[in-house]
């Protein structure tokens, strides 16, 4: 998907027209998001507070909560770029097939390296079965499965977006209710149980609206983030109308981001304490209202960026353009690298070290992606 801003097609509910050309703000969003994904998957710092009670561990746990915006930012960016774009159905179908095939292609070496490092073995049939079900590689390739599913429904979503904004908004509302709403209700009753001294805490299981929810698992909330991306121009227009001064808008968005992060941090710390079990605030946090607040706030803040300085803007453009390559390749680098770092480079096993390692791994993956694109046969096969 090219990071360019198409002019909005005339519709019954036209959104504010975005500037044409490459969007430096989306380059920034995608670069931040992919770096966050890499840092999250490194996870060599101490963040389990009750296993290692210390101020720096608590601070790391809090800062780790910000990583929950990583994948939602990607989905919002996809929605922002695709929904106002004129749909070419033939090209769209080819894109779905291409994404499906290259996901399976990159899943194979990831699974093979995992098996090699763990010292396991399996028959070809067992390997293909695990590959087909993404067992063992879903830790990061689940994103591609959700994206392909969204693209399958995209033509219908696009019709609602173009022709009837109320229908589009109603679709988002019901999808959010059965996903984020279900999680919010569960959080409420979990809190009530804890106050009453109950020993069982329902988090993170979602129990509500299950028979009415066609988007079980990862598909509901990722679809909401995608659709919210299409509403970004409307959000920006409303913010600019209500808060004409950019400073006021930025203060409001920064406040929302920090408030969402504090709620997110407090909730997962509370559950960690009550259940005596570390519940990852990223993997289990995507479906929370606090994650929505953080993601939307971060996205809108990044929309201020215009790429005023040529060198950083160009660097962000390169990373953004290689983000899919980084996504597929980074686990192939990390899987053998993490045991080595743990054994020989303890000074990297902290949050600053993880960020530094994340930058290095991202740079390696960008360079490999650029190299692959220079080889015609590989470029056609791998499509990075």
Secondary structure, 3 states (H helix, E strand, C coil): CCCECCCCCCCCCCCCCCCCCECHHHHHHHHHHHHHHHHHHHCCCCCCCCCCCCHHHHHHHHHHHHHHHHHHHHHHHHHHHHCCCCCCHHHHHHHHHHHHHHHHHHHHHHHHHHHHHHCCCCCHHHHHHHHHHCCCCHHHHHHHHHHHHHHHHHHHHHHHHHHCHHHHHHHHHHHHHHHHHHHHHHHHHHHHHHHCCCCCCCCCCCCCCHHHCCCCCCHHHHHHHHHHHHCHHHHHHHHHHHCCCHHHHHHHHHHHHHHHHHHHHHHHHHHHHHHCCCCCCCCCCCCCHHHHHHHHHHHHHHCCCCCCCHHHHHHHHHHHHCHHHHHHHHHHHHHHHHHHHHHHCHHHCCHHHHHHHHHHHHHHHHHHHHHHHCCHHHHHHHCC
